[in-house]
Amino acid sequence: MRLDLKKSYKLISPRLAVAITTLNSTDTPNACVVSFISPVSKSPPVLMISLAPVRHTYKNIINSGEFVVNILGKRYIDQLLRCAAKYQEGVNKIQQADLDWYSSKLVSPPRIREASAWLECRVTESKKIGDHIAVFGEILEAEVKGSVIKDGKVDLRAINPVLHIGGSDFATDFKIIKRKIYD
């Protein structure tokens, strides 16, 4: 059975759903939910997010050259999804979602306090691809809450991140399995 090509991205699911925080031209915080996110390099550490060019977040990122990836757990799924709502430009969506924010370490956009992990990024380049813009950000700072570290490693079960399948479909409570990787 042939699948509608516009829905084919759902086969590459679930994907991490994160809150991207930015500042607008008047230094008002903004947040949006992105699930088109992927690492693209380990050295230097670079990730890619894909945004519709009509989003305020895209405009803020291009104007400031900075953004923060905030990884929230299942506990905050409702607040996270409120950040996906459309508001008039200049509205603080972090505040509208009943979340708190505080200063990042190396970039101007704030971090969301309720997140379990943060990646502070500086834009290295962007490229229009189809109906979205791929924005590449070098990770300048990566931090997690101490409560998600177990045996010296990040325990994703402790974060229980929100995963996006498509539309209003999400996944949580995933099970982690270990398998030998064959050479």
C-alpha positions, 0 to 999 in steps of 0.5 A: 500500500502506497503511503501519502508522501506528506505523511512519510515522516511519521515512519521515522517516529517516535521523535523527541519533542523538545521546547526550543527557547529564544528571545525576540527583538525586545528580549521577551522569551519565547518557546515552541515545540519541535520534534524535527531535531537530530544530532548531525556531528559529535565533534564539534557537537552540532544538532539540527532543528527544522522549523516552518519559516512562518514561526516566531521561533525561526525569526528569533533564531535568525535574528539572535543566532542562539537558541536553547533545547529544553528536554522535558519529561512526561510529567510536563507534557501539557505545559510542553504542548501549550508552548505549541499553541499559536500566540501573537508575536511578543507573548511569552509562551513560557509564562503562558504554559505555566513554566518558569525560566532562568538565565542560560550559561552561555547564550541569551535565550533562557532555559526552562526550569522544569526541563531535565536537560538543556542544550545551549546552541549557537547557529552555524548555518541554516538552509531552506529545504522544502517547506521548512528551514533546517537550522544547525546549532553548535552545542556550546553547553550541555547540562542535565539535572543531577537526578537523571544521572545513574552510574555516571550516565544519563538515565533516560528513564529518569527523564521520561522524555516526550516522544512525538509520532505525528499530529496529536499522537505521542509516546512516553514510558518507553522501555530501554533494552540493551543489545550487542552491536555487531562489528 
